[in-house]
Amino acid sequence: MQREEKESPLKFYAKYSTLGLQMIVIMVAGAFGGKAIDGWLDWDFPVFTLALTILSVAGAVFYGMRGLFKK
């Protein structure tokens, strides 16, 4: 019979807090990247800010789900 090792609480919190921080970084990078492109193009409506923010949120959710269900 194999011994089951419990995951320490510190490792558990570190794993999920790191995942949350990575998701935040993805979303912030998309928003600032879109803002930089819109500033460079000098358009009236912030097309790239909206598009990249929405895409980065979707990407962060996908990344988070993948990380949650990974063993």
PyMOL Python script that loads the backbone (N, CA, C, O; Angstrom):
from pymol import cmd

cmd.read_pdbstr("""\
ATOM      1  N   MET A   1       0.843  -1.166   0.000  1.00  0.00           N
ATOM      2  CA  MET A   1       0.000   0.000   0.000  1.00  0.00           C
ATOM      3  C   MET A   1       0.901   1.246   0.000  1.00  0.00           C
ATOM      4  O   MET A   1       1.871   1.322   0.753  1.00  0.00           O
ATOM      5  N   GLN A   2       0.567   2.203  -0.844  1.00  0.00           N
ATOM      6  CA  GLN A   2       1.367   3.419  -0.918  1.00  0.00           C
ATOM      7  C   GLN A   2       0.885   4.438   0.093  1.00  0.00           C
ATOM      8  O   GLN A   2      -0.304   4.538   0.398  1.00  0.00           O
ATOM      9  N   ARG A   3       1.829   5.176   0.591  1.00  0.00           N
ATOM     10  CA  ARG A   3       1.511   6.224   1.558  1.00  0.00           C
ATOM     11  C   ARG A   3       1.063   7.478   0.831  1.00  0.00           C
ATOM     12  O   ARG A   3       1.736   7.946  -0.088  1.00  0.00           O
ATOM     13  N   GLU A   4      -0.058   8.015   1.238  1.00  0.00           N
ATOM     14  CA  GLU A   4      -0.538   9.255   0.633  1.00  0.00           C
ATOM     15  C   GLU A   4       0.072  10.431   1.374  1.00  0.00           C
ATOM     16  O   GLU A   4      -0.016  10.537   2.598  1.00  0.00           O
ATOM     17  N   GLU A   5       0.688  11.304   0.609  1.00  0.00           N
ATOM     18  CA  GLU A   5       1.277  12.485   1.218  1.00  0.00           C
ATOM     19  C   GLU A   5       0.325  13.648   1.039  1.00  0.00           C
ATOM     20  O   GLU A   5      -0.135  13.932  -0.067  1.00  0.00           O
ATOM     21  N   LYS A   6       0.037  14.318   2.144  1.00  0.00           N
ATOM     22  CA  LYS A   6      -0.830  15.483   2.079  1.00  0.00           C
ATOM     23  C   LYS A   6      -0.030  16.690   1.613  1.00  0.00           C
ATOM     24  O   LYS A   6       1.145  16.846   1.943  1.00  0.00           O
ATOM     25  N   GLU A   7      -0.684  17.523   0.853  1.00  0.00           N
ATOM     26  CA  GLU A   7      -0.048  18.755   0.409  1.00  0.00           C
ATOM     27  C   GLU A   7      -0.104  19.759   1.551  1.00  0.00           C
ATOM     28  O   GLU A   7      -1.148  19.955   2.174  1.00  0.00           O
ATOM     29  N   SER A   8       1.026  20.387   1.813  1.00  0.00           N
ATOM     30  CA  SER A   8       1.058  21.332   2.933  1.00  0.00           C
ATOM     31  C   SER A   8       0.203  22.553   2.602  1.00  0.00           C
ATOM     32  O   SER A   8       0.076  22.922   1.434  1.00  0.00           O
ATOM     33  N   PRO A   9      -0.382  23.179   3.619  1.00  0.00           N
ATOM     34  CA  PRO A   9      -1.221  24.358   3.375  1.00  0.00           C
ATOM     35  C   PRO A   9      -0.458  25.502   2.723  1.00  0.00           C
ATOM     36  O   PRO A   9      -1.016  26.249   1.919  1.00  0.00           O
ATOM     37  N   LEU A  10       0.812  25.639   3.068  1.00  0.00           N
ATOM     38  CA  LEU A  10       1.610  26.711   2.482  1.00  0.00           C
ATOM     39  C   LEU A  10       1.795  26.497   0.979  1.00  0.00           C
ATOM     40  O   LEU A  10       1.718  27.447   0.201  1.00  0.00           O
ATOM     41  N   LYS A  11       2.035  25.263   0.578  1.00  0.00           N
ATOM     42  CA  LYS A  11       2.190  24.948  -0.845  1.00  0.00           C
ATOM     43  C   LYS A  11       0.865  25.165  -1.584  1.00  0.00           C
ATOM     44  O   LYS A  11       0.852  25.640  -2.719  1.00  0.00           O
ATOM     45  N   PHE A  12      -0.240  24.815  -0.937  1.00  0.00           N
ATOM     46  CA  PHE A  12      -1.569  25.007  -1.518  1.00  0.00           C
ATOM     47  C   PHE A  12      -1.843  26.489  -1.782  1.00  0.00           C
ATOM     48  O   PHE A  12      -2.282  26.852  -2.873  1.00  0.00           O
ATOM     49  N   TYR A  13      -1.585  27.348  -0.789  1.00  0.00           N
ATOM     50  CA  TYR A  13      -1.822  28.781  -0.949  1.00  0.00           C
ATOM     51  C   TYR A  13      -0.864  29.407  -1.943  1.00  0.00           C
ATOM     52  O   TYR A  13      -1.253  30.293  -2.704  1.00  0.00           O
ATOM     53  N   ALA A  14       0.376  28.961  -1.946  1.00  0.00           N
ATOM     54  CA  ALA A  14       1.362  29.492  -2.888  1.00  0.00           C
ATOM     55  C   ALA A  14       0.969  29.158  -4.324  1.00  0.00           C
ATOM     56  O   ALA A  14       1.126  29.990  -5.218  1.00  0.00           O
ATOM     57  N   LYS A  15       0.470  27.967  -4.549  1.00  0.00           N
ATOM     58  CA  LYS A  15       0.086  27.537  -5.887  1.00  0.00           C
ATOM     59  C   LYS A  15      -1.045  28.407  -6.441  1.00  0.00           C
ATOM     60  O   LYS A  15      -0.971  28.871  -7.579  1.00  0.00           O
ATOM     61  N   TYR A  16      -2.075  28.626  -5.653  1.00  0.00           N
ATOM     62  CA  TYR A  16      -3.232  29.356  -6.149  1.00  0.00           C
ATOM     63  C   TYR A  16      -3.049  30.871  -6.115  1.00  0.00           C
ATOM     64  O   TYR A  16      -3.648  31.579  -6.925  1.00  0.00           O
ATOM     65  N   SER A  17      -2.244  31.372  -5.206  1.00  0.00           N
ATOM     66  CA  SER A  17      -1.982  32.815  -5.236  1.00  0.00           C
ATOM     67  C   SER A  17      -1.085  33.161  -6.415  1.00  0.00           C
ATOM     68  O   SER A  17      -1.245  34.225  -7.012  1.00  0.00           O
ATOM     69  N   THR A  18      -0.152  32.293  -6.761  1.00  0.00           N
ATOM     70  CA  THR A  18       0.679  32.502  -7.940  1.00  0.00           C
ATOM     71  C   THR A  18      -0.170  32.470  -9.202  1.00  0.00           C
ATOM     72  O   THR A  18       0.027  33.283 -10.105  1.00  0.00           O
ATOM     73  N   LEU A  19      -1.097  31.552  -9.267  1.00  0.00           N
ATOM     74  CA  LEU A  19      -1.989  31.470 -10.422  1.00  0.00           C
ATOM     75  C   LEU A  19      -2.815  32.748 -10.556  1.00  0.00           C
ATOM     76  O   LEU A  19      -2.984  33.260 -11.663  1.00  0.00           O
ATOM     77  N   GLY A  20      -3.325  33.262  -9.454  1.00  0.00           N
ATOM     78  CA  GLY A  20      -4.101  34.498  -9.484  1.00  0.00           C
ATOM     79  C   GLY A  20      -3.264  35.691  -9.911  1.00  0.00           C
ATOM     80  O   GLY A  20      -3.726  36.526 -10.688  1.00  0.00           O
ATOM     81  N   LEU A  21      -2.039  35.781  -9.413  1.00  0.00           N
ATOM     82  CA  LEU A  21      -1.158  36.884  -9.801  1.00  0.00           C
ATOM     83  C   LEU A  21      -0.796  36.810 -11.284  1.00  0.00           C
ATOM     84  O   LEU A  21      -0.711  37.841 -11.951  1.00  0.00           O
ATOM     85  N   GLN A  22      -0.585  35.615 -11.798  1.00  0.00           N
ATOM     86  CA  GLN A  22      -0.280  35.468 -13.215  1.00  0.00           C
ATOM     87  C   GLN A  22      -1.465  35.889 -14.076  1.00  0.00           C
ATOM     88  O   GLN A  22      -1.280  36.491 -15.134  1.00  0.00           O
ATOM     89  N   MET A  23      -2.664  35.581 -13.637  1.00  0.00           N
ATOM     90  CA  MET A  23      -3.858  35.999 -14.374  1.00  0.00           C
ATOM     91  C   MET A  23      -3.980  37.523 -14.379  1.00  0.00           C
ATOM     92  O   MET A  23      -4.330  38.114 -15.400  1.00  0.00           O
ATOM     93  N   ILE A  24      -3.695  38.155 -13.250  1.00  0.00           N
ATOM     94  CA  ILE A  24      -3.748  39.618 -13.172  1.00  0.00           C
ATOM     95  C   ILE A  24      -2.718  40.244 -14.098  1.00  0.00           C
ATOM     96  O   ILE A  24      -3.007  41.234 -14.770  1.00  0.00           O
ATOM     97  N   VAL A  25      -1.514  39.674 -14.138  1.00  0.00           N
ATOM     98  CA  VAL A  25      -0.462  40.206 -15.012  1.00  0.00           C
ATOM     99  C   VAL A  25      -0.873  40.094 -16.477  1.00  0.00           C
ATOM    100  O   VAL A  25      -0.611  41.010 -17.256  1.00  0.00           O
ATOM    101  N   ILE A  26      -1.507  38.999 -16.866  1.00  0.00           N
ATOM    102  CA  ILE A  26      -1.964  38.832 -18.250  1.00  0.00           C
ATOM    103  C   ILE A  26      -2.989  39.911 -18.602  1.00  0.00           C
ATOM    104  O   ILE A  26      -2.915  40.513 -19.673  1.00  0.00           O
ATOM    105  N   MET A  27      -3.946  40.156 -17.700  1.00  0.00           N
ATOM    106  CA  MET A  27      -4.984  41.150 -17.977  1.00  0.00           C
ATOM    107  C   MET A  27      -4.415  42.567 -18.027  1.00  0.00           C
ATOM    108  O   MET A  27      -4.790  43.351 -18.899  1.00  0.00           O
ATOM    109  N   VAL A  28      -3.527  42.899 -17.115  1.00  0.00           N
ATOM    110  CA  VAL A  28      -2.934  44.238 -17.093  1.00  0.00           C
ATOM    111  C   VAL A  28      -2.062  44.457 -18.324  1.00  0.00           C
ATOM    112  O   VAL A  28      -2.067  45.544 -18.901  1.00  0.00           O
ATOM    113  N   ALA A  29      -1.319  43.443 -18.730  1.00  0.00           N
ATOM    114  CA  ALA A  29      -0.480  43.566 -19.925  1.00  0.00           C
ATOM    115  C   ALA A  29      -1.336  43.807 -21.171  1.00  0.00           C
ATOM    116  O   ALA A  29      -0.962  44.605 -22.030  1.00  0.00           O
ATOM    117  N   GLY A  30      -2.469  43.131 -21.275  1.00  0.00           N
ATOM    118  CA  GLY A  30      -3.363  43.351 -22.410  1.00  0.00           C
ATOM    119  C   GLY A  30      -3.940  44.753 -22.417  1.00  0.00           C
ATOM    120  O   GLY A  30      -4.015  45.389 -23.468  1.00  0.00           O
ATOM    121  N   ALA A  31      -4.348  45.238 -21.256  1.00  0.00           N
ATOM    122  CA  ALA A  31      -4.929  46.582 -21.172  1.00  0.00           C
ATOM    123  C   ALA A  31      -3.895  47.658 -21.501  1.00  0.00           C
ATOM    124  O   ALA A  31      -4.171  48.569 -22.282  1.00  0.00           O
ATOM    125  N   PHE A  32      -2.703  47.552 -20.903  1.00  0.00           N
ATOM    126  CA  PHE A  32      -1.676  48.566 -21.170  1.00  0.00           C
ATOM    127  C   PHE A  32      -1.139  48.466 -22.601  1.00  0.00           C
ATOM    128  O   PHE A  32      -0.796  49.478 -23.211  1.00  0.00           O
ATOM    129  N   GLY A  33      -1.067  47.246 -23.129  1.00  0.00           N
ATOM    130  CA  GLY A  33      -0.643  47.089 -24.516  1.00  0.00           C
ATOM    131  C   GLY A  33      -1.626  47.729 -25.476  1.00  0.00           C
ATOM    132  O   GLY A  33      -1.221  48.405 -26.421  1.00  0.00           O
ATOM    133  N   GLY A  34      -2.913  47.525 -25.244  1.00  0.00           N
ATOM    134  CA  GLY A  34      -3.939  48.157 -26.076  1.00  0.00           C
ATOM    135  C   GLY A  34      -3.918  49.667 -25.961  1.00  0.00           C
ATOM    136  O   GLY A  34      -4.094  50.380 -26.949  1.00  0.00           O
ATOM    137  N   LYS A  35      -3.703  50.147 -24.753  1.00  0.00           N
ATOM    138  CA  LYS A  35      -3.631  51.596 -24.550  1.00  0.00           C
ATOM    139  C   LYS A  35      -2.426  52.189 -25.266  1.00  0.00           C
ATOM    140  O   LYS A  35      -2.515  53.279 -25.830  1.00  0.00           O
ATOM    141  N   ALA A  36      -1.308  51.485 -25.249  1.00  0.00           N
ATOM    142  CA  ALA A  36      -0.110  51.966 -25.937  1.00  0.00           C
ATOM    143  C   ALA A  36      -0.322  51.995 -27.454  1.00  0.00           C
ATOM    144  O   ALA A  36       0.097  52.944 -28.117  1.00  0.00           O
ATOM    145  N   ILE A  37      -0.955  50.984 -27.994  1.00  0.00           N
ATOM    146  CA  ILE A  37      -1.216  50.953 -29.438  1.00  0.00           C
ATOM    147  C   ILE A  37      -2.184  52.059 -29.823  1.00  0.00           C
ATOM    148  O   ILE A  37      -1.985  52.732 -30.834  1.00  0.00           O
ATOM    149  N   ASP A  38      -3.234  52.257 -29.026  1.00  0.00           N
ATOM    150  CA  ASP A  38      -4.179  53.346 -29.312  1.00  0.00           C
ATOM    151  C   ASP A  38      -3.520  54.713 -29.207  1.00  0.00           C
ATOM    152  O   ASP A  38      -3.833  55.609 -29.991  1.00  0.00           O
ATOM    153  N   GLY A  39      -2.625  54.886 -28.265  1.00  0.00           N
ATOM    154  CA  GLY A  39      -1.903  56.150 -28.152  1.00  0.00           C
ATOM    155  C   GLY A  39      -0.978  56.378 -29.334  1.00  0.00           C
ATOM    156  O   GLY A  39      -0.812  57.509 -29.791  1.00  0.00           O
ATOM    157  N   TRP A  40      -0.379  55.310 -29.825  1.00  0.00           N
ATOM    158  CA  TRP A  40       0.524  55.400 -30.970  1.00  0.00           C
ATOM    159  C   TRP A  40      -0.242  55.726 -32.248  1.00  0.00           C
ATOM    160  O   TRP A  40       0.229  56.507 -33.075  1.00  0.00           O
ATOM    161  N   LEU A  41      -1.433  55.125 -32.412  1.00  0.00           N
ATOM    162  CA  LEU A  41      -2.236  55.365 -33.609  1.00  0.00           C
ATOM    163  C   LEU A  41      -3.043  56.656 -33.523  1.00  0.00           C
ATOM    164  O   LEU A  41      -3.454  57.195 -34.551  1.00  0.00           O
ATOM    165  N   ASP A  42      -3.273  57.155 -32.319  1.00  0.00           N
ATOM    166  CA  ASP A  42      -4.006  58.405 -32.082  1.00  0.00           C
ATOM    167  C   ASP A  42      -5.414  58.379 -32.688  1.00  0.00           C
ATOM    168  O   ASP A  42      -5.824  59.311 -33.380  1.00  0.00           O
ATOM    169  N   TRP A  43      -6.135  57.303 -32.416  1.00  0.00           N
ATOM    170  CA  TRP A  43      -7.511  57.188 -32.876  1.00  0.00           C
ATOM    171  C   TRP A  43      -8.439  57.790 -31.832  1.00  0.00           C
ATOM    172  O   TRP A  43      -8.080  57.905 -30.660  1.00  0.00           O
ATOM    173  N   ASP A  44      -9.647  58.177 -32.272  1.00  0.00           N
ATOM    174  CA  ASP A  44     -10.626  58.762 -31.354  1.00  0.00           C
ATOM    175  C   ASP A  44     -11.222  57.709 -30.410  1.00  0.00           C
ATOM    176  O   ASP A  44     -11.397  57.962 -29.218  1.00  0.00           O
ATOM    177  N   PHE A  45     -11.526  56.548 -30.949  1.00  0.00           N
ATOM    178  CA  PHE A  45     -12.146  55.477 -30.149  1.00  0.00           C
ATOM    179  C   PHE A  45     -11.081  54.436 -29.788  1.00  0.00           C
ATOM    180  O   PHE A  45     -10.325  54.021 -30.666  1.00  0.00           O
ATOM    181  N   PRO A  46     -10.996  54.005 -28.533  1.00  0.00           N
ATOM    182  CA  PRO A  46      -9.940  53.075 -28.097  1.00  0.00           C
ATOM    183  C   PRO A  46     -10.217  51.622 -28.503  1.00  0.00           C
ATOM    184  O   PRO A  46     -10.541  50.787 -27.658  1.00  0.00           O
ATOM    185  N   VAL A  47     -10.089  51.334 -29.777  1.00  0.00           N
ATOM    186  CA  VAL A  47     -10.404  50.009 -30.305  1.00  0.00           C
ATOM    187  C   VAL A  47      -9.474  48.942 -29.723  1.00  0.00           C
ATOM    188  O   VAL A  47      -9.935  47.907 -29.242  1.00  0.00           O
ATOM    189  N   PHE A  48      -8.185  49.196 -29.768  1.00  0.00           N
ATOM    190  CA  PHE A  48      -7.230  48.184 -29.317  1.00  0.00           C
ATOM    191  C   PHE A  48      -7.259  47.998 -27.805  1.00  0.00           C
ATOM    192  O   PHE A  48      -7.019  46.895 -27.315  1.00  0.00           O
ATOM    193  N   THR A  49      -7.544  49.048 -27.072  1.00  0.00           N
ATOM    194  CA  THR A  49      -7.658  48.908 -25.620  1.00  0.00           C
ATOM    195  C   THR A  49      -8.804  47.962 -25.275  1.00  0.00           C
ATOM    196  O   THR A  49      -8.643  47.061 -24.452  1.00  0.00           O
ATOM    197  N   LEU A  50      -9.946  48.164 -25.897  1.00  0.00           N
ATOM    198  CA  LEU A  50     -11.096  47.279 -25.636  1.00  0.00           C
ATOM    199  C   LEU A  50     -10.834  45.862 -26.116  1.00  0.00           C
ATOM    200  O   LEU A  50     -11.085  44.901 -25.390  1.00  0.00           O
ATOM    201  N   ALA A  51     -10.330  45.728 -27.338  1.00  0.00           N
ATOM    202  CA  ALA A  51     -10.126  44.398 -27.913  1.00  0.00           C
ATOM    203  C   ALA A  51      -9.081  43.605 -27.135  1.00  0.00           C
ATOM    204  O   ALA A  51      -9.312  42.444 -26.798  1.00  0.00           O
ATOM    205  N   LEU A  52      -7.944  44.215 -26.849  1.00  0.00           N
ATOM    206  CA  LEU A  52      -6.900  43.485 -26.133  1.00  0.00           C
ATOM    207  C   LEU A  52      -7.262  43.224 -24.676  1.00  0.00           C
ATOM    208  O   LEU A  52      -6.834  42.221 -24.103  1.00  0.00           O
ATOM    209  N   THR A  53      -8.040  44.108 -24.074  1.00  0.00           N
ATOM    210  CA  THR A  53      -8.486  43.847 -22.706  1.00  0.00           C
ATOM    211  C   THR A  53      -9.425  42.649 -22.662  1.00  0.00           C
ATOM    212  O   THR A  53      -9.294  41.783 -21.796  1.00  0.00           O
ATOM    213  N   ILE A  54     -10.367  42.599 -23.589  1.00  0.00           N
ATOM    214  CA  ILE A  54     -11.301  41.468 -23.635  1.00  0.00           C
ATOM    215  C   ILE A  54     -10.563  40.172 -23.955  1.00  0.00           C
ATOM    216  O   ILE A  54     -10.826  39.139 -23.339  1.00  0.00           O
ATOM    217  N   LEU A  55      -9.642  40.221 -24.913  1.00  0.00           N
ATOM    218  CA  LEU A  55      -8.876  39.014 -25.258  1.00  0.00           C
ATOM    219  C   LEU A  55      -7.973  38.561 -24.111  1.00  0.00           C
ATOM    220  O   LEU A  55      -7.814  37.363 -23.879  1.00  0.00           O
ATOM    221  N   SER A  56      -7.388  39.513 -23.401  1.00  0.00           N
ATOM    222  CA  SER A  56      -6.515  39.126 -22.297  1.00  0.00           C
ATOM    223  C   SER A  56      -7.308  38.562 -21.123  1.00  0.00           C
ATOM    224  O   SER A  56      -6.825  37.662 -20.436  1.00  0.00           O
ATOM    225  N   VAL A  57      -8.506  39.066 -20.882  1.00  0.00           N
ATOM    226  CA  VAL A  57      -9.351  38.481 -19.831  1.00  0.00           C
ATOM    227  C   VAL A  57      -9.745  37.055 -20.210  1.00  0.00           C
ATOM    228  O   VAL A  57      -9.704  36.155 -19.371  1.00  0.00           O
ATOM    229  N   ALA A  58     -10.125  36.847 -21.467  1.00  0.00           N
ATOM    230  CA  ALA A  58     -10.469  35.493 -21.919  1.00  0.00           C
ATOM    231  C   ALA A  58      -9.253  34.573 -21.827  1.00  0.00           C
ATOM    232  O   ALA A  58      -9.372  33.422 -21.407  1.00  0.00           O
ATOM    233  N   GLY A  59      -8.093  35.079 -22.216  1.00  0.00           N
ATOM    234  CA  GLY A  59      -6.879  34.279 -22.121  1.00  0.00           C
ATOM    235  C   GLY A  59      -6.505  33.958 -20.688  1.00  0.00           C
ATOM    236  O   GLY A  59      -6.047  32.853 -20.398  1.00  0.00           O
ATOM    237  N   ALA A  60      -6.693  34.910 -19.789  1.00  0.00           N
ATOM    238  CA  ALA A  60      -6.384  34.678 -18.376  1.00  0.00           C
ATOM    239  C   ALA A  60      -7.338  33.650 -17.771  1.00  0.00           C
ATOM    240  O   ALA A  60      -6.922  32.814 -16.970  1.00  0.00           O
ATOM    241  N   VAL A  61      -8.602  33.710 -18.147  1.00  0.00           N
ATOM    242  CA  VAL A  61      -9.564  32.718 -17.648  1.00  0.00           C
ATOM    243  C   VAL A  61      -9.200  31.332 -18.168  1.00  0.00           C
ATOM    244  O   VAL A  61      -9.248  30.356 -17.420  1.00  0.00           O
ATOM    245  N   PHE A  62      -8.837  31.243 -19.442  1.00  0.00           N
ATOM    246  CA  PHE A  62      -8.421  29.961 -20.017  1.00  0.00           C
ATOM    247  C   PHE A  62      -7.171  29.439 -19.306  1.00  0.00           C
ATOM    248  O   PHE A  62      -7.088  28.259 -18.967  1.00  0.00           O
ATOM    249  N   TYR A  63      -6.205  30.328 -19.086  1.00  0.00           N
ATOM    250  CA  TYR A  63      -4.973  29.956 -18.387  1.00  0.00           C
ATOM    251  C   TYR A  63      -5.280  29.504 -16.953  1.00  0.00           C
ATOM    252  O   TYR A  63      -4.700  28.532 -16.470  1.00  0.00           O
ATOM    253  N   GLY A  64      -6.181  30.202 -16.286  1.00  0.00           N
ATOM    254  CA  GLY A  64      -6.554  29.849 -14.925  1.00  0.00           C
ATOM    255  C   GLY A  64      -7.262  28.498 -14.840  1.00  0.00           C
ATOM    256  O   GLY A  64      -6.985  27.700 -13.945  1.00  0.00           O
ATOM    257  N   MET A  65      -8.166  28.252 -15.765  1.00  0.00           N
ATOM    258  CA  MET A  65      -8.866  26.969 -15.781  1.00  0.00           C
ATOM    259  C   MET A  65      -7.903  25.817 -16.056  1.00  0.00           C
ATOM    260  O   MET A  65      -8.003  24.746 -15.457  1.00  0.00           O
ATOM    261  N   ARG A  66      -6.975  26.059 -16.966  1.00  0.00           N
ATOM    262  CA  ARG A  66      -5.986  25.039 -17.280  1.00  0.00           C
ATOM    263  C   ARG A  66      -5.124  24.752 -16.046  1.00  0.00           C
ATOM    264  O   ARG A  66      -4.789  23.600 -15.771  1.00  0.00           O
ATOM    265  N   GLY A  67      -4.773  25.800 -15.313  1.00  0.00           N
ATOM    266  CA  GLY A  67      -3.962  25.622 -14.119  1.00  0.00           C
ATOM    267  C   GLY A  67      -4.723  24.975 -12.974  1.00  0.00           C
ATOM    268  O   GLY A  67      -4.136  24.233 -12.186  1.00  0.00           O
ATOM    269  N   LEU A  68      -6.012  25.240 -12.869  1.00  0.00           N
ATOM    270  CA  LEU A  68      -6.811  24.646 -11.797  1.00  0.00           C
ATOM    271  C   LEU A  68      -7.020  23.149 -11.979  1.00  0.00           C
ATOM    272  O   LEU A  68      -7.024  22.393 -11.008  1.00  0.00           O
ATOM    273  N   PHE A  69      -7.192  22.726 -13.221  1.00  0.00           N
ATOM    274  CA  PHE A  69      -7.501  21.331 -13.468  1.00  0.00           C
ATOM    275  C   PHE A  69      -6.270  20.478 -13.770  1.00  0.00           C
ATOM    276  O   PHE A  69      -6.386  19.282 -14.037  1.00  0.00           O
ATOM    277  N   LYS A  70      -5.097  21.099 -13.728  1.00  0.00           N
ATOM    278  CA  LYS A  70      -3.855  20.348 -13.937  1.00  0.00           C
ATOM    279  C   LYS A  70      -3.498  19.630 -12.644  1.00  0.00           C
ATOM    280  O   LYS A  70      -3.618  20.200 -11.559  1.00  0.00           O
ATOM    281  N   LYS A  71      -3.074  18.421 -12.753  1.00  0.00           N
ATOM    282  CA  LYS A  71      -2.735  17.645 -11.543  1.00  0.00           C
ATOM    283  C   LYS A  71      -1.338  17.916 -11.108  1.00  0.00           C
ATOM    284  O   LYS A  71      -0.882  17.354 -10.112  1.00  0.00           O
TER     285      LYS A  71
END
""", "prot")
cmd.dss("prot")
cmd.show_as("cartoon", "prot")
cmd.util.cbc("prot")
cmd.orient("prot")
